[in-house]
Amino acid sequence: MNARDIILGSGPSGVAAAKALTARGRDVLVLDAGLEMDASAKALRDRMGAAEPDAWSDEDREAIGAVRRSEKSDSIQPFGSDFLFRLPEEMAEYGDPQSVHALRPSFAKGGLSNGWGASVLPYHERDFDGWPITLDDLRPHYQAIAQMIGMSGQKDGLASLYSGIGMDDAQPLPASRQARELLARMDRKKQALGQLGVHYGASRQAIAPGCRACAMCLYGCPYRLIFNAGYEIERMAADDILRYQGSAIATGFSEHATGVTVHSNQGEFQAERLFVATGVLPTARLVLSSLGLDAHEVTILDSQHFYLPMLHSWSAGDPAVEPRHTLAQAFWEINDPAVEDHVVHAQLYTYNDTYAPDMRQRFGPFAGIAKPLIEAMSRRLIVAQPFLHSDVSPAIGARLDGGKLAYRRIDNDRTAAAMDRVKNRLAQVARMAGMLPLTPLMRPGSLGSSFHCGGSFPMRDTPGTGETDMLGRPAGLKHTHIVDASIFPTVPAPTITFSVMANAHRIASAA
């Protein structure tokens, strides 16, 4: 099967590239592993999505989130299915057997958008330092992606800091009482917070209108309102806008005078242009092996994150019974060179039903005795998740070893001090807002666990070996474009997916 353009992967960068290419009238074929959730999970999703929350059965309510509410409360299994991180047979040994990092590839249809937190922000203009493109280059593509993903939010104190996307017509999600009170208290301290370089506001989310505030966001939206690249790919294929072929695992590619040959488990495919959107780890393996860079080590940049729990002092009723969404409710941004050279981004989460199981796990054998305390604390808990720029974060070195990726950790001697400065500033802000920051319980995220990773084949004005030009083409190639986060020169602190999609859309619009 041939096409003018072939896209490898159906995740956010793949669907963004597909949108731009099909808008130009190009003939597009998406080759994808395309793993899907189990039939029982699909049936659960469809059954719940066909009814309003007050009509759901107790059995379905329990089934949708049983895994994540267990002592394995960090597990991401949409509707109870493990398809998000399941490995195809051809990739059975894929991953990190040395446990160097927590970054994991997804071979699901829609990629990581099946289980992401849906938070979206454009990058700050300073985040493009060292890039061959600027905020102005991405601005129209941010707008195009915002229209596709159903961006929610409102024009508030974040709008002037992040000018990459206008929020005039955006609508916010229904906020929890805890979040409304938190932002109201911050409004009363707005001038003092401004002197600390703190900007704040409601979260921006890739969610279509119609949220039922059913509190199931962390388990999978039964109404399919959270943006999922797989749903969009399915719609485009059904409407004959593009062609989609699942169960296709690309094993390599080679350029020739008139285009590209893709080698896969389903044979060879010919195209004028190839767009690689397979995700950071699969892209590293595919590109290194295809270009014969067996001795070349790539550096996968990370955005170090951590969790800072805080207890609020105000009364907000019982948050467990109010209608609410359970994604990030608010964003805090620190724009102060005394804290960090680049903007620090933090996502604020109010109550959800995974807090108590997580706390029970940490209390260990004393969890039974401490149950009343755990339940009370979980209902007053607000958790901040800050992210740092890759300049002050550790990284992952990756190279081919016998056809597989071998990894090593690359420490950064600036990370500990940066986390400490950010923690102290966040604690200061928390106290001003009437919260008790539990700084001794701060928990750093492991390397790669935020999935805000990239930079293995960075864009450069003049690319060398292992680098790409501003259209994502590896040095020496003309018809092959990498469009996922692998080509980011740095990984800034704000949410990564929105910028990955905008950049993929830019490249596919210009290629």
C-alpha positions in Angstrom: 0.0 0.0 0.0 1.4 3.4 -1.0 0.5 7.0 0.0 1.8 10.5 -0.6 2.3 10.8 3.1 2.7 8.1 5.8 2.4 8.9 9.5 3.8 6.4 12.0 1.7 6.6 15.2 -1.8 7.7 16.1 -1.0 9.7 19.3 -1.3 13.5 19.7 1.6 14.4 17.4 0.4 11.9 14.8 -3.2 13.3 14.7 -1.9 16.9 14.7 0.2 16.1 11.6 -2.7 14.3 10.0 -5.0 17.3 10.5 -2.5 19.6 8.8 -1.8 17.2 5.9 -5.4 16.4 5.1 -6.3 20.1 5.2 -3.8 20.4 2.4 -5.6 17.7 0.4 -2.8 15.2 0.9 -3.3 11.4 0.7 -2.5 10.2 4.2 -1.9 6.7 5.5 -1.5 6.2 9.3 0.5 3.1 10.2 0.0 2.2 13.9 0.3 -0.7 16.3 -3.2 0.4 17.5 -3.8 -1.6 20.6 -7.3 -1.2 21.9 -9.0 -1.7 25.3 -10.5 -5.0 26.1 -14.1 -5.8 25.0 -15.3 -5.8 28.6 -13.7 -2.3 29.2 -15.3 -1.0 26.1 -18.7 -2.3 27.2 -18.3 -0.6 30.6 -17.4 2.7 28.9 -20.3 2.5 26.5 -22.8 1.4 29.1 -21.8 4.3 31.5 -21.6 6.8 28.6 -25.1 6.0 27.6 -26.6 7.0 30.9 -26.4 10.0 33.3 -24.2 9.5 36.4 -27.2 9.2 38.7 -28.3 6.1 36.7 -25.0 4.2 36.9 -25.0 1.0 38.9 -22.9 0.5 42.0 -21.1 -2.3 40.2 -20.1 -0.2 37.3 -19.0 2.7 39.6 -16.7 0.3 41.4 -15.4 -1.5 38.4 -14.3 1.7 36.5 -11.7 2.7 39.1 -11.0 -0.4 41.1 -7.4 -0.7 40.0 -6.4 2.9 40.6 -8.3 3.0 44.0 -6.3 0.0 45.1 -2.9 0.1 46.8 -1.5 0.4 43.3 -3.1 3.9 43.1 -0.6 5.2 40.5 -1.7 2.6 37.9 -3.2 4.1 34.8 -5.7 1.6 33.4 -8.6 3.3 31.5 -11.9 1.6 32.3 -9.8 -1.2 34.0 -7.9 -2.1 30.8 -4.1 -2.4 30.7 -4.0 -1.6 26.9 -2.3 1.8 27.4 1.1 0.3 28.2 0.6 -3.2 26.9 3.5 -4.3 24.6 2.8 -5.9 21.3 4.5 -9.3 20.8 7.0 -7.7 18.4 8.0 -5.4 21.3 7.9 -7.9 24.1 11.3 -6.9 25.4 10.8 -3.2 24.8 11.4 -0.8 27.8 13.9 -0.5 30.5 15.0 -3.7 32.1 17.6 -1.9 34.2 14.9 0.4 35.8 16.9 3.5 35.0 13.7 5.5 34.3 9.9 5.4 34.5 9.2 6.6 31.0 7.1 4.0 29.1 6.1 3.7 25.5 2.5 3.3 24.4 1.4 1.3 21.4 -2.3 2.0 22.0 -4.5 3.7 19.4 -4.3 7.3 20.4 -1.1 6.7 22.4 -0.7 8.4 25.8 -3.8 10.5 25.2 -5.7 7.5 26.5 -4.5 8.2 30.0 -3.2 11.8 30.1 -4.2 14.5 32.6 -5.5 16.7 29.7 -3.8 19.9 31.0 -2.8 22.3 28.3 -0.7 25.5 28.2 1.4 27.0 25.4 5.0 27.7 26.1 6.2 31.0 27.4 8.2 33.1 24.9 11.4 32.6 27.0 10.9 28.8 26.7 12.0 29.1 23.1 15.5 30.2 24.0 17.9 27.9 22.1 15.2 26.8 19.6 15.3 27.6 15.9 11.7 28.7 16.1 9.9 31.2 18.3 6.5 31.6 19.9 5.3 33.5 16.9 6.0 30.5 14.7 3.8 28.3 16.9 1.0 30.8 17.6 -1.3 30.0 14.7 -0.8 26.3 15.3 -1.7 26.6 19.0 -4.9 28.2 17.8 -5.6 25.4 15.3 -4.9 22.7 17.9 -7.1 24.5 20.5 -10.0 24.3 18.1 -9.5 20.5 17.6 -9.1 19.5 21.3 -11.9 21.4 22.8 -9.9 23.6 25.1 -11.6 24.7 28.3 -10.5 27.5 30.7 -11.0 31.2 31.2 -9.3 34.5 30.7 -7.6 35.2 34.0 -4.2 35.9 35.5 -2.5 33.3 33.3 -3.6 34.9 30.0 -1.0 37.7 30.1 1.8 35.3 31.0 1.0 32.8 28.3 0.1 34.8 25.2 0.4 31.9 22.8 -3.4 31.3 22.8 -6.3 33.6 23.4 -8.9 32.6 26.0 -11.6 35.0 25.1 -14.1 32.4 24.0 -13.0 29.5 26.4 -15.4 28.2 29.0 -14.1 26.8 32.3 -14.9 23.4 33.7 -17.1 23.3 36.9 -14.6 23.9 39.7 -14.7 22.2 43.1 -15.6 24.2 46.2 -12.0 23.7 47.4 -10.6 25.2 44.1 -13.1 28.1 44.1 -12.1 29.1 47.7 -8.4 28.7 46.9 -8.5 31.0 43.9 -10.7 33.5 45.8 -8.2 33.6 48.7 -5.4 34.1 46.2 -7.3 37.0 44.6 -7.3 38.7 47.9 -3.5 38.4 48.0 -3.0 39.2 44.3 -0.6 42.1 44.7 1.6 40.3 47.2 1.7 37.2 45.0 2.6 39.4 42.0 5.6 40.6 43.9 6.7 37.0 44.3 6.4 36.5 40.6 3.4 34.2 41.0 0.7 34.0 38.4 -2.4 31.8 39.0 -5.7 30.9 37.5 -8.1 28.1 36.5 -6.6 25.1 34.8 -6.8 24.8 31.0 -8.0 21.4 29.9 -8.4 19.6 26.6 -12.1 18.8 27.3 -15.1 19.3 25.1 -18.2 21.0 26.4 -20.7 18.9 28.3 -18.8 17.8 31.4 -21.1 16.0 33.9 -18.7 16.6 36.8 -18.9 12.8 37.5 -15.5 12.6 39.2 -14.4 9.7 36.8 -11.6 11.7 35.0 -8.8 9.6 36.4 -10.4 6.3 35.3 -11.6 7.3 31.8 -14.3 9.7 30.7 -17.4 7.6 29.9 -18.7 10.5 27.7 -15.4 10.7 25.7 -15.1 14.4 26.4 -11.4 14.3 27.3 -9.5 14.7 24.1 -8.2 11.4 22.8 -6.2 11.3 19.6 -7.5 7.8 18.9 -11.1 8.9 18.7 -10.1 11.6 16.2 -8.2 9.2 14.1 -11.2 6.9 14.0 -13.5 9.7 13.0 -11.2 10.8 10.2 -10.9 7.3 8.9 -14.6 6.7 9.0 -15.1 9.9 7.0 -12.5 8.8 4.4 -10.3 11.8 5.3 -7.4 9.5 5.8 -6.6 5.7 5.7 -5.7 3.9 8.9 -3.9 0.5 9.2 -3.6 -1.0 12.7 -1.4 -3.9 13.9 1.5 -2.3 11.9 4.9 -2.1 13.6 7.5 -0.1 11.8 10.9 -1.7 12.0 12.8 0.8 9.9 12.8 3.3 7.0 15.1 4.2 4.2 15.1 7.2 1.9 15.5 7.2 -1.9 15.5 9.8 -4.6 11.7 10.2 -4.7 10.6 9.4 -1.3 10.7 6.9 1.6 10.3 3.2 2.1 8.9 2.1 5.4 9.8 -1.5 6.5 7.3 -3.1 8.9 5.9 -6.4 10.1 3.3 -6.1 7.3 5.7 -5.5 4.5 7.0 -2.4 2.8 5.1 0.8 2.2 6.1 3.6 -0.2 5.5 7.4 0.4 6.7 10.7 -0.8 7.1 11.8 2.8 7.3 10.1 6.2 6.2 11.6 9.5 7.5 9.8 12.6 5.1 10.3 15.5 5.8 7.1 17.5 6.8 8.7 20.9 10.1 9.4 22.4 11.4 5.8 23.1 10.1 4.1 19.9 11.3 7.0 17.8 14.8 6.8 19.3 15.0 3.1 18.5 13.5 3.5 15.0 15.7 6.4 13.9 18.9 5.2 15.4 18.6 1.8 13.7 17.3 3.2 10.4 20.2 5.7 10.1 22.8 3.2 11.3 23.7 5.2 14.3 24.6 2.2 16.5 27.3 4.0 18.3 25.4 7.2 18.9 23.9 8.0 22.3 20.9 10.3 22.4 20.0 12.4 25.4 16.3 12.2 26.4 15.6 15.3 28.4 13.2 15.2 31.3 11.1 17.8 33.2 11.7 17.0 36.9 8.5 17.1 38.9 7.5 16.5 42.5 4.4 16.4 44.7 3.8 18.8 47.6 0.8 18.0 49.7 -1.0 20.8 51.5 -3.9 20.9 54.0 -6.4 23.7 53.6 -7.8 25.4 56.7 -11.3 26.4 55.4 -14.5 24.5 55.4 -15.7 23.2 52.0 -18.2 20.6 53.0 -17.6 17.0 52.1 -15.7 17.1 48.8 -16.4 13.4 48.2 -20.0 14.0 47.6 -20.0 17.1 45.4 -20.2 17.0 41.6 -16.7 17.7 40.4 -14.0 16.8 37.8 -10.8 15.3 39.2 -8.2 16.7 36.8 -6.0 19.7 37.8 -8.2 22.4 39.1 -5.8 25.3 39.1 -2.4 26.3 37.8 0.3 28.2 39.6 3.2 29.7 37.6 6.4 31.1 39.2 8.1 33.7 37.0 11.0 34.9 39.2 14.7 34.6 38.3 15.5 34.3 42.0 13.7 30.9 42.0 14.5 29.7 38.4 15.7 31.1 35.1 12.6 29.7 33.4 9.0 29.7 34.4 8.0 27.0 36.8 4.6 25.4 36.2 2.5 23.8 39.0 -0.8 21.9 38.7 -3.1 21.9 41.7 -5.3 18.9 42.4 -8.2 19.1 45.0 -9.9 16.0 46.5 -10.1 12.7 44.6 -10.8 9.2 45.8 -7.2 8.0 45.3 -5.8 10.2 48.1 -6.9 7.9 50.9 -5.6 4.6 49.4 -2.3 6.4 48.6 -2.1 7.6 52.2 -3.0 4.1 53.6 -0.1 2.7 51.6 2.3 5.1 53.1 1.1 4.5 56.7 1.9 0.8 56.1 1.0 -1.5 59.1 -0.5 1.5 61.0 -3.1 2.2 58.2 -5.9 0.5 60.1 -5.3 2.4 63.3 -5.0 5.7 61.4 -8.0 5.2 59.2 -10.1 8.0 60.7 -7.2 10.4 60.5 -6.5 9.4 56.9 -10.1 9.9 55.8 -10.2 13.4 57.5 -6.9 14.5 56.0 -7.7 13.2 52.5 -10.7 15.5 52.5 -8.6 18.6 53.2 -5.7 17.7 51.0 -4.7 19.8 48.0 -1.7 18.5 46.1 0.6 20.7 44.0 2.6 19.0 41.2 5.4 21.4 40.0 7.5 20.9 36.9 11.0 22.2 36.2 12.8 23.1 33.0 15.0 20.4 31.5 18.0 22.6 32.1 17.8 21.8 35.8 16.5 18.2 35.5 18.2 14.9 35.1 18.2 13.1 31.7 18.3 9.7 30.1 21.1 8.5 27.9 19.9 6.0 25.3 21.8 4.0 22.7 21.4 0.8 20.7 22.7 -2.4 22.2 22.0 -5.5 20.1 19.0 -3.7 18.4 17.5 -2.7 21.8 17.7 0.5 23.7 20.1 0.6 26.6 19.8 3.4 29.1 21.8 5.3 31.7 20.9 8.0 34.1 22.4 11.4 33.6 22.3 13.3 36.8 22.1 17.1 37.0 23.9 18.8 39.9 21.4 21.7 39.8 18.2 19.6 40.4 18.2 19.4 44.2 18.8 23.1 44.7 16.1 24.0 42.1 13.5 21.7 43.7 14.3 23.2 47.1 13.8 26.8 45.9 10.6 25.9 44.2 9.3 24.0 47.2 10.0 27.0 49.5 8.3 29.4 47.2 5.2 27.1 46.8 5.1 26.7 50.6 5.1 30.5 51.0 2.2 30.8 48.5 0.3 28.0 50.2 0.5 29.8 53.6 -0.6 33.0 52.1 -3.7 31.2 50.7 -4.5 29.6 54.1 -2.9 26.2 53.6 -0.4 24.2 55.6 2.3 22.9 53.3 3.5 19.5 54.4 7.0 20.0 53.2 8.5 17.0 55.0 6.2 14.8 52.8 7.3 16.3 49.5 7.8 13.4 47.1 10.1 13.7 44.0 8.9 12.1 40.8 11.2 9.4 39.4 13.2 10.1 36.2 10.8 10.1 33.3 7.6 9.5 35.3 6.0 12.8 34.3 6.2 11.7 30.6 7.3 15.3 29.9 10.3 14.1 28.0 12.0 14.7 24.6 15.0 16.2 22.9 16.7 13.1 21.6 16.9 14.5 18.1 16.8 18.3 18.7 16.0 20.9 16.1 19.0 23.0 15.2 19.6 25.8 12.7 22.4 23.7 11.3 21.8 20.1 12.3 24.6 17.6 12.8 24.6 13.9 13.5 21.6 13.0 15.7 20.0 16.4 15.2 17.2 17.7 13.0 16.3 20.9 11.1 13.4 23.1 11.9 11.1 20.8 10.0 12.2 17.8 12.0 14.3 16.2 9.3 17.4 14.3 10.5 20.7 15.6 9.1 21.1 14.4 5.5 17.5 13.4 5.0 14.9 15.2 2.8 11.7 13.3 3.0 11.6 12.1 6.7 10.2 14.4 9.4 10.2 13.6 13.1 7.2 15.4 14.6 6.9 14.2 18.3 8.7 15.5 21.3 12.0 13.9 20.2 12.9 17.1 18.3 12.4 19.6 21.1 15.7 21.3 21.9 14.7 21.7 25.5 11.7 20.5 27.6 10.2 23.6 29.3 8.1 23.3 32.5 4.5 23.9 31.2 2.5 21.0 29.9 4.1 19.3 26.9 1.3 17.8 24.8 -0.2 21.1 23.5 3.2 22.3 22.2 4.0 18.9 20.7 0.8 19.0 18.8 1.2 22.6 17.7 4.8 21.9 16.5 3.7 18.7 14.6 0.9 20.8 13.0 3.5 23.4 12.0 5.8 20.9 10.4 3.1 19.1 8.5 1.7 22.5 7.3 5.0 23.5 5.9 6.6 20.2 4.8 
